[in-house]
Amino acid sequence: METFLKIENIKLWARVGVLVEERQLGQLFSLDIFLWTDFDKCTANDDIKKTIDYSELVEILKDQSKKIYCFTIEKYSNAILEIINQKFKLSKIKIILTKCNPPITGFDGKVSIIRILENN
């Protein structure tokens, strides 16, 4: 059975973008995370120490987002993957990072990047 943990709609403020204003002022991003690991250890004994502390992960990501300063969501998404991978050493991580209000004239949509990291 495939099981993963999904953390949805994490709001992050980061200074990411091509425009100088985006990097100076920052902007809102939304992050969805999918985490694969062996949940059987937690399930068998209902042991919180044998699972992913997602409250800790959210706080780490919010804290780190304040330190991000780059041009592309590709670079930002890579930093997020590295943070998660270093902290939790999971078998698979999938993220969807969305720039909520990209400054594109005449465009009121969103822009997202989807990244998947698999550890063998």
TIZAMI-185528 format. One record per residue (C-alpha): residue number from 0; residue in three letters; y, z, x. Coordinates in pm, 1 decimal. Each point is the difference from the previous one (the first is absolute). Last residue first. Layout:
BEGIN
> NUM:ALA:Y:Z:X
...
END
This chain:
BEGIN
> 119:ASN:532.1:-339.9:1712.5
> 118:ASN:354.1:82.0:-104.8
> 117:GLU:145.1:-229.7:-264.6
> 116:LEU:375.0:-36.8:-44.6
> 115:ILE:135.6:-183.9:-302.2
> 114:ARG:363.1:-101.0:-49.3
> 113:ILE:176.5:-120.9:-313.7
> 112:ILE:366.8:-91.3:31.0
> 111:SER:233.9:16.3:-293.4
> 110:VAL:328.4:-155.6:-113.5
> 109:LYS:162.3:97.9:-328.7
> 108:GLY:179.8:-196.5:-265.9
> 107:ASP:368.2:-30.7:-95.6
> 106:PHE:80.2:-317.4:189.3
> 105:GLY:332.8:-184.2:-44.5
> 104:THR:123.4:91.8:347.3
> 103:ILE:-269.3:172.3:204.5
> 102:PRO:65.0:362.2:97.6
> 101:PRO:-355.9:128.2:-49.6
> 100:ASN:-12.3:270.2:-266.5
> 99:CYS:-338.0:175.0:-7.1
> 98:LYS:-134.0:-96.1:341.3
> 97:THR:-369.3:53.5:-67.0
> 96:LEU:-268.9:124.7:236.6
> 95:ILE:-355.8:-46.6:-125.4
> 94:ILE:-243.2:186.2:220.4
> 93:LYS:-371.5:-24.7:63.2
> 92:ILE:-187.4:235.8:230.7
> 91:LYS:-367.1:-14.8:94.9
> 90:SER:-247.7:222.0:185.4
> 89:LEU:248.7:284.1:35.0
> 88:LYS:125.3:170.4:316.4
> 87:PHE:233.7:242.6:-187.2
> 86:LYS:315.7:62.3:202.1
> 85:GLN:-10.6:-291.3:243.4
> 84:ASN:-97.5:-250.8:-269.3
> 83:ILE:265.9:116.3:-244.8
> 82:ILE:280.8:-14.1:255.9
> 81:GLU:-120.0:-333.3:141.7
> 80:LEU:-18.2:-156.3:-345.9
> 79:ILE:354.7:115.7:-77.3
> 78:ALA:131.0:-143.1:328.8
> 77:ASN:-168.3:-332.8:-80.3
> 76:SER:166.6:-5.1:-341.1
> 75:TYR:340.2:50.8:165.3
> 74:LYS:-60.3:-286.7:243.5
> 73:GLU:-101.3:-236.2:-282.5
> 72:ILE:283.5:133.0:-214.7
> 71:THR:227.7:-157.7:256.7
> 70:PHE:321.5:76.6:193.1
> 69:CYS:-60.2:352.0:129.6
> 68:TYR:123.1:361.2:-12.2
> 67:ILE:-249.9:261.1:-114.4
> 66:LYS:85.1:365.7:66.6
> 65:LYS:66.2:96.7:-363.3
> 64:SER:-327.0:-169.6:-94.3
> 63:GLN:-183.2:247.7:224.2
> 62:ASP:90.2:296.1:-221.2
> 61:LYS:-99.4:-176.3:-321.1
> 60:LEU:-325.5:-116.3:160.4
> 59:ILE:-86.8:348.9:125.2
> 58:GLU:80.8:153.7:-340.0
> 57:VAL:-220.9:-252.5:-181.7
> 56:LEU:-286.6:62.5:242.9
> 55:GLU:22.1:377.3:-40.9
> 54:SER:-17.9:-33.1:-378.8
> 53:TYR:-290.7:-241.3:46.0
> 52:ASP:-216.3:257.5:174.3
> 51:ILE:-299.5:-226.3:50.1
> 50:THR:-340.8:157.0:-54.3
> 49:LYS:-233.3:243.3:173.1
> 48:LYS:249.3:288.0:12.8
> 47:ILE:19.9:-1.6:-380.7
> 46:ASP:-368.0:91.0:-23.6
> 45:ASP:-143.7:-68.2:-345.3
> 44:ASN:-339.4:61.5:160.1
> 43:ALA:-177.6:-333.0:-52.5
> 42:THR:312.9:-195.5:-93.3
> 41:CYS:189.4:80.5:318.1
> 40:LYS:-276.0:-116.6:232.8
> 39:ASP:-75.1:-293.9:-230.9
> 38:PHE:357.4:-130.5:32.1
> 37:ASP:-85.7:-203.6:309.4
> 36:THR:319.2:-195.4:60.4
> 35:TRP:201.4:-282.3:-152.4
> 34:LEU:373.0:35.6:-62.8
> 33:PHE:216.7:-218.3:-225.7
> 32:ILE:376.1:44.5:35.4
> 31:ASP:282.7:-120.3:-222.2
> 30:LEU:350.2:12.2:146.5
> 29:SER:339.2:-56.4:-160.5
> 28:PHE:305.7:-69.9:212.0
> 27:LEU:361.8:96.7:-59.4
> 26:GLN:277.0:-96.1:236.7
> 25:GLY:166.7:91.2:325.2
> 24:LEU:372.0:31.0:66.5
> 23:GLN:20.7:-124.2:359.2
> 22:ARG:-315.4:-213.3:16.0
> 21:GLU:59.1:-164.1:-336.9
> 20:GLU:371.5:-38.6:74.3
> 19:VAL:-76.9:-190.3:321.4
> 18:LEU:-196.8:-256.4:-200.0
> 17:VAL:-350.2:-84.5:120.4
> 16:GLY:-157.3:301.7:-158.6
> 15:VAL:-144.4:348.0:39.7
> 14:ARG:186.5:328.7:1.0
> 13:ALA:-239.7:206.6:-208.8
> 12:TRP:-6.8:198.1:-324.6
> 11:LEU:-351.5:53.7:-130.9
> 10:LYS:-127.5:36.9:-357.7
> 9:ILE:-377.3:40.5:-24.0
> 8:ASN:-108.2:-214.9:-294.3
> 7:GLU:-374.1:55.7:0.3
> 6:ILE:-249.1:193.7:205.6
> 5:LYS:-347.8:-147.7:-44.0
> 4:LEU:-309.8:172.5:136.2
> 3:PHE:-304.0:-215.6:56.9
> 2:THR:-357.5:-12.4:-119.7
> 1:GLU:-256.8:-275.0:37.5
> 0:MET:-342.3:92.6:-135.0
END
